[in-house]
Each structure stands twice: as C-alpha cells, then as structure tokens.
Amino acid sequence: LYCHGDYDKVCFAPEYWGKDAYNILVWLVFIVMSLISPFVLGDAEMFIEADPMMSPVHIVPEWYFLFAYAILRAIPNKILGVIALLMSIVIFYFFAFVNNYTSSLVKLNKLLVFSFIVSSVVLSWLGQCLVEDPFTLLSVIFSLLYFGLVSTLLFVFMFSKKLFE
C-alpha cells in the first residue's frame, strides 16, 4: 500500500461525517420548506382553471422538437404542415448517406453546415415563441432556409462526387 506512516492517512470521522452531515442538513431544509409552504416553489400557471375547449398558449414540445414545431406552425395547410414536419425530422437520416469528408469543396460545406445549424437553432427559438406577427413571418423564412440548405447540401454532395471523381 506504500503507507509508511500516519501522514498519508485521512481520518474518516471529521472529513466525511462533516460532508455527509452538511448534505443531510441541506436536504432536510429543502424537505421542511416544501412541507411548510409547498406552493412557493410551484408555477403560477398551475392555479389557472382548465378550459377543456382551448389549449393553453404556453404549451410547447420538448426542446429537441421545437424546430419541427416551428416548421409545422409556419405552414397554414394542415397536411402540408405535417408532411414538412415529418420531412424536417427524416432529413437527418439523409445526412447518413452524405460523406463530404473527402470533398474538395470544404469551405462551402463548412459554410452550408454552419448555416444549417444556425437556421435550426433559430427555428428552435421560434418554436417556443408566441404565435404573433414577426415570429410567424420569421418561421416561414427560416423554414424555407432550412429546407433550402438541406437541398443545397445534398446537391453539393452529388455535384462534388460527379465533378471530382
């Protein structure tokens, strides 16, 4: 063990008992606070009476589907909106077939991928915004940009394979 004396050892009692006692104290304070006043840590939206005929405005999907939700809201036709929503998710499976690592158009690929990531992030932000005038117009613009960038990426992939083979 290479312990040649007591100077390498750590006493269990003062070190770890102190840490554990501190953690237990913090958890007890949290439990007592939640038992004495349980609604302090709650959300104010929970106390609004439910209306079964109207869905609340603040309900949005999880963060990883916000870009698809923004695309769904950007298209007024229901069927086309659902198709665009599904295609926005299925598009990620097309990227498995794209191998641009050997492409000589590296700078163009980097620009297109960076633009695609920025448009996805902006669409995710627009997906959690309210349905108001500037946000709906921006959703349409960035939805067109999203699908345009994907089609451009796939076109550049096919073009670079045919041109540089």
N, C-alpha and C positions, 0 to 999 in steps of 0.2 A: 504493500500500500504506500510505501515511501513516506509514512508519517513518522518522523524521527523525534517528535516531541509534541507537546501540547500547543505549540504556536500555530500548527496547521489546522487545528480543530476548531469547529464553531459550536458553541453551546446551543442546544435546541431550545431551551426554555425561554430565554429573554428574546431571541430573534423571532422565531416562528410563532410563539404564543402571542407576541405583540402584534404581528401582522394578521394572524387569524382573528384576534380579538377586535382589531380595527375593522376588518371586513364584516364580522358579525354585528358590530355596532352600527355600521352604515346600513346594512340590510334591515336591522331592527328599526332604525329611524324611518326608513322608507315604508316598512310594513305598518308601523304605528301611524304614520302620516296618511297612508292610504285607508286605514281603518277609521281614523277620526274624521277626516274630510275626504271622502272618495271622489268627489266631483271636481276637485281642484286641478287634478292632472287630466281631466277629460276634455273633450272637444265640445264647443258650444253648439255645433251642428247636431249633436246627438239629442238635443232637447226640443228640436223643431218637430211639430206634429207631422206625421207622414201623410202624404196625399197620394192615394193609390192611382190616381189618374194622371199624375205628372211625375216624371223622373227628375231628381234634383240636378241642378246645373253643375255642381262641383264634383260629380262623379265622373272619373276618367279611368281608363285602363291602367295597368301597371306600366312602369317607365319603359320597359322594353317593347311595348306595343304602341307607344304614343305616336311614333312616326306614321304607322299604318292607320291609326285613328285620325290623324290629321289629313291623310290622303282620302280616307272614307268620307270625312266631313267636307272635303273640298269639291267633291263631285255630287251635283244635286240629284242625278238619276240613281235610284237605289241599286239596280242591277249592275250598272257600270261601276258604281262605287264599291260594291262587294267584289267585283272582278279585279278592280285596281288594288283593293286591299289585299286580296289573295296573291296577286302578282307582285306586290311590293315585298311580300314575305318569300315567295317562291324564287324571286330574283337571286337571293343569297345562295341558292343551290346551283344557279348558273355559274357563279364565281368559282365553283369547284372545278369546272372544266377549263377555266382560263388560266393559262400558265404564261405569265408575262415576265418571268424571271430572266429569260434569255432574249428578250426583245431588245432591239436597238433603239426603240423609242422610249427610253427610260424616263426622260424628263416629262414627256407627255403623259405617260402612265402615272407618274407621281402626281402631276397636276390634276388629272382626272380622278384619281382615287382620293386625293385630299379634298377636292370639290365635292365628291360624293359623300364623304364623311361629314363635311360642313353642312351640306344640304340635309343629311339625315339628322344631325343634331338640331338644326333649325326647325325641321319638321317635328321633332320630338318636343321642342319647346312650344311650337304652335299647337300641338295636340293637347296640351294641358291648359292653353289659354281659353278664354270665353269665346263664344260664337258671336263675335262683333265684327264690324266692318273692316278695320285694317287687317285683322287676323285671318279672316276668310279669304281675302284677296291674296295675302301672303301665302296661305296654304295652297291656293291654286298655282301660284307662281313657282313655289318650291316643289310642288308635286310634279309639275311639268319638267322642272330642272332635274329632279330625282330620276324620272324615267328617261329623260334625255341623256343624262350622264351614263346611265346603265347601258343604253343602246349604243352610245359613243364608245364606251369601254369595250363592248363586245365587237363593235365594228373595227376598232383599232387592233384588237387581238387578231381577228381574221385577216385584216389588211396586212399586218406586220408578218403574219405567217406566210402569206402568199408572196409578199414583196421580197422578203429577205431569206427565202429558202433556197 
